[in-house]
Amino acid sequence: MNIDESLRKQLAATFQPLRGQAAASSFPPPRALADRLRKLIPPGGTTFSSIDAKGASHFCTAAIDIWLRGVHSFLVSASQTDASPIWASVCGYYASHYSVRGIAHLLGFFQLFHNKYLVQMIIDRGNYVCNFTGKNAGDGEHKLYWKLVKKNVNFIQNELFTENNPDSDTSDIRHRNHANYSDHLQLYPAFKTLDNQTLKDRVEYISKIVFDAPPLPRFNKFPDVEYVQLIAYHRIVYFRRLLDEALGAKNRSWNVYRNPPFASGIMDFQLTEGTGLAQLGGI
């Protein structure tokens, strides 16, 4: 995977406190990162605050947790493929969004939306420092996190990731907005739940689709559930391979969470050679 040395070093350092911990004890309580960052908001006229290594590791656990949310959303989407195309489309979008937001956290970003701050955690001569800025901090996270990832040197040429333009005819967010907010959609088939084998078959089918260009949801094909799920699956796999590459096999916590028990027997995070991720994602 093509990730630069500075990101590799940052991930190794911020994951270090989690390296020897049992998975059950490595996750802080809900809202731990947001609550800690609010306490670190610097006084007026300054923008920087120091954070300790444990606090910095919360960016890592927040990233893993939101990625797990993405995996779970993907399974919900796949399970509703036929029963509710609208809900399959919305959940598939969130599977993508959570993967992108997770990558933003790995890069050291976190939005304190209500406080109107964007926080960037950096490592300066071995010290963890948080920069609090108001620039773009009021943007919705569906715009902000995607933009932060796309402008990063590791992703700017990666066609799997976009700025999530709501006006584009091939856009994740436009597809979600149409499903959520448009009137008179009239897409309500008879509701049937999937058995586990059918769900597993759907995930396997998505993992083996071959493509030459980014499979972004096409507005004129709404609800373009297959493309919604396809791009979400590849972004989920990208996040997982990014941490595998950066951390190796020695981080105890990540080794547990990289194979979430709730997806066991259904989703193996594999891709068929030639599906397009190697060309688009640099894997």
C-alpha positions in Angstrom: 0.0 0.0 0.0 1.3 3.5 -0.9 1.3 5.4 2.4 4.0 7.9 3.2 6.4 7.4 6.0 5.1 10.3 8.2 1.6 8.7 8.4 3.1 5.3 9.0 5.1 6.7 12.0 2.1 8.6 13.3 0.0 5.5 13.3 2.7 3.4 15.0 3.1 6.0 17.7 -0.5 6.7 18.4 -1.4 3.0 18.5 1.6 2.2 20.8 -0.4 2.5 24.1 -2.9 -0.1 22.7 -0.2 -2.5 21.6 -0.1 -4.7 24.6 -3.6 -4.2 25.9 -6.4 -6.8 25.9 -9.1 -5.7 23.5 -11.7 -5.6 26.2 -9.7 -2.9 28.1 -8.4 -0.9 25.2 -11.6 1.0 24.4 -12.5 4.0 26.4 -16.1 4.8 27.3 -18.5 6.5 24.9 -17.7 10.1 23.9 -14.2 9.8 25.5 -12.4 11.6 22.7 -14.9 14.4 22.3 -15.1 15.0 26.1 -11.3 15.0 26.4 -10.8 17.5 23.6 -13.4 19.8 25.0 -11.4 20.0 28.2 -8.3 20.9 26.1 -9.9 23.8 24.2 -7.2 26.5 24.5 -7.9 30.0 25.9 -8.7 32.8 23.5 -5.8 33.9 21.3 -4.1 30.5 21.2 -4.9 27.4 19.1 -2.6 24.6 20.5 -3.0 22.3 23.5 -0.9 19.3 24.5 -2.5 15.9 24.9 -1.0 12.8 26.5 -0.3 9.5 24.8 -3.4 7.9 26.2 -5.6 10.7 24.9 -3.9 10.6 21.5 -4.7 6.9 21.3 -8.4 7.8 21.5 -8.1 8.9 17.9 -7.2 5.3 17.1 -9.9 3.7 19.1 -12.4 6.2 17.7 -11.3 5.3 14.2 -11.7 1.6 14.9 -15.1 2.0 16.5 -16.5 4.1 13.6 -15.1 1.6 11.1 -16.9 -1.2 13.0 -20.0 0.9 12.7 -19.4 1.0 8.9 -19.0 -2.7 8.7 -22.3 -3.2 10.6 -24.0 -0.7 8.4 -22.8 -2.6 5.3 -24.3 -5.8 6.7 -27.6 -4.0 7.3 -27.5 -2.7 3.8 -26.8 -6.1 2.3 -29.6 -7.7 4.3 -32.1 -5.1 3.0 -31.1 -5.3 -0.6 -34.4 -6.6 -1.8 -36.6 -5.9 1.2 -36.0 -2.2 1.2 -33.9 -0.6 -1.6 -34.2 2.8 0.0 -32.9 1.7 3.4 -30.2 -0.5 1.7 -29.1 2.6 -0.2 -29.0 4.8 3.0 -27.2 2.2 5.1 -24.8 1.5 2.3 -23.9 5.2 2.2 -23.3 5.2 5.9 -21.0 2.2 5.5 -18.9 4.4 3.2 -19.1 7.5 5.4 -18.0 5.7 8.5 -15.0 4.2 6.7 -14.0 7.7 5.4 -14.6 9.3 8.8 -12.5 6.5 10.4 -9.6 7.3 8.1 -9.9 11.0 9.0 -9.5 10.0 12.7 -6.5 8.0 11.8 -5.0 11.1 10.1 -5.6 12.9 13.5 -8.7 14.9 12.7 -11.8 15.2 14.9 -14.7 17.7 14.6 -16.2 19.3 17.7 -19.2 20.4 15.8 -21.1 22.1 18.7 -18.0 23.9 19.8 -17.2 25.0 16.2 -13.7 23.5 16.3 -11.8 21.2 14.0 -9.1 19.5 15.9 -5.9 18.1 14.3 -3.6 16.0 16.4 0.0 16.1 15.3 3.3 14.8 16.8 5.9 17.5 17.3 9.4 16.3 18.4 7.8 13.4 20.3 5.0 15.4 21.9 1.3 15.1 21.0 -0.2 18.4 20.2 -3.8 19.3 19.2 -4.4 22.3 16.9 -7.9 23.8 17.4 -9.1 25.8 14.4 -12.5 27.3 13.5 -11.9 27.2 9.8 -14.6 25.0 8.1 -15.4 23.6 11.6 -19.1 24.4 11.1 -19.3 22.2 8.0 -21.4 19.0 8.3 -19.3 16.0 8.9 -20.5 14.5 5.6 -18.6 17.3 3.8 -15.7 18.0 6.2 -14.3 14.5 6.9 -14.5 13.5 3.2 -12.7 16.7 2.2 -10.0 16.2 4.8 -9.3 12.7 3.6 -9.3 13.6 -0.1 -6.8 16.5 0.3 -4.3 14.3 2.2 -1.3 13.4 0.2 -2.0 9.7 0.7 -5.5 10.0 -0.9 -5.5 12.9 -3.3 -4.8 10.5 -6.2 -6.9 7.7 -4.9 -10.1 7.4 -6.9 -11.9 5.4 -4.2 -12.2 8.6 -2.2 -14.0 11.8 -3.3 -15.0 15.1 -1.8 -18.6 13.8 -1.7 -20.1 16.5 -4.0 -23.9 16.7 -3.4 -24.4 18.1 -6.9 -22.6 15.4 -8.9 -24.6 12.8 -10.8 -22.2 10.2 -9.4 -22.1 11.0 -5.8 -22.5 9.1 -2.5 -24.2 12.0 -0.7 -26.6 12.9 -3.5 -27.8 9.3 -3.5 -28.3 9.4 0.3 -30.0 12.8 0.2 -32.5 11.7 -2.4 -33.3 8.6 -0.4 -33.8 10.6 2.8 -35.5 13.7 1.7 -37.2 13.4 -1.7 -40.9 13.0 -1.9 -43.0 10.4 -3.9 -40.3 7.8 -4.2 -42.7 4.9 -4.1 -40.1 2.1 -3.6 -41.7 -0.2 -1.1 -41.6 -3.9 -2.1 -42.9 -6.7 0.0 -40.7 -6.9 3.1 -38.7 -10.1 3.5 -35.8 -10.8 5.7 -32.7 -12.6 4.5 -31.4 -15.8 6.0 -27.7 -15.9 6.8 -26.7 -17.9 3.8 -28.4 -15.5 1.4 -26.7 -12.6 3.2 -23.3 -14.3 2.9 -23.9 -14.9 -0.8 -24.8 -11.2 -1.3 -21.6 -10.1 0.4 -19.5 -12.6 -1.6 -21.2 -11.4 -4.8 -20.3 -7.7 -4.0 -16.7 -8.6 -3.2 -16.1 -10.3 -6.6 -17.5 -7.6 -8.9 -14.9 -6.3 -11.4 -14.8 -2.6 -12.3 -12.5 -0.3 -14.3 -13.6 3.0 -12.9 -14.8 4.1 -9.4 -18.2 2.5 -8.9 -19.8 5.7 -7.5 -23.6 5.6 -7.1 -25.3 6.8 -10.3 -28.2 9.2 -9.7 -30.0 8.2 -12.9 -30.0 4.6 -11.6 -31.4 5.4 -8.2 -31.6 3.4 -6.0 -28.2 2.2 -7.3 -27.9 -0.2 -4.4 -25.2 -2.4 -6.1 -22.8 0.5 -6.6 -23.6 1.9 -3.2 -22.6 -1.4 -1.6 -19.7 -2.0 -3.9 -17.9 1.2 -3.2 -18.7 0.9 0.5 -17.2 -2.6 0.6 -14.0 -1.4 -1.0 -13.6 1.5 1.3 -14.1 -0.8 4.3 -11.4 -3.2 3.0 -9.1 -0.2 2.4 -9.4 1.0 6.0 -8.6 -2.5 7.2 -5.6 -3.0 4.9 -4.3 0.5 5.8 -4.0 -0.5 9.4 -2.7 -4.0 8.6 0.1 -2.4 6.6 0.9 0.3 9.1 0.8 -1.8 12.2 1.9 -5.2 11.1 0.9 -8.2 13.2 2.0 -6.9 16.6 -0.9 -4.6 17.8 -3.0 -6.8 20.0 -6.1 -4.6 20.0 -6.3 -4.1 16.2 -5.7 -7.9 15.7 -9.0 -8.5 17.6 -11.1 -5.8 16.0 -10.0 -6.4 12.4 -12.2 -9.4 12.4 -15.4 -8.3 14.1 -17.3 -11.2 15.7 -20.7 -9.9 14.4 -19.5 -10.4 10.8 -17.9 -13.8 11.4 -19.0 -16.3 8.8 -20.6 -13.7 6.6 -17.8 -11.2 5.6 -14.2 -12.1 5.1 -12.9 -8.7 3.8 -11.4 -10.4 0.8 -11.3 -9.1 -2.8 -11.0 -11.0 -6.1 -7.9 -10.1 -8.1 -8.7 -7.6 -10.7 -11.7 -6.1 -8.9 -10.2 -2.6 -9.3 -9.0 -1.8 -5.8 -5.4 -2.4 -6.7 -5.6 0.2 -9.5 -7.8 2.7 -7.7 -6.6 2.3 -4.1 -2.9 1.5 -4.5 -3.2 -1.9 -2.8 
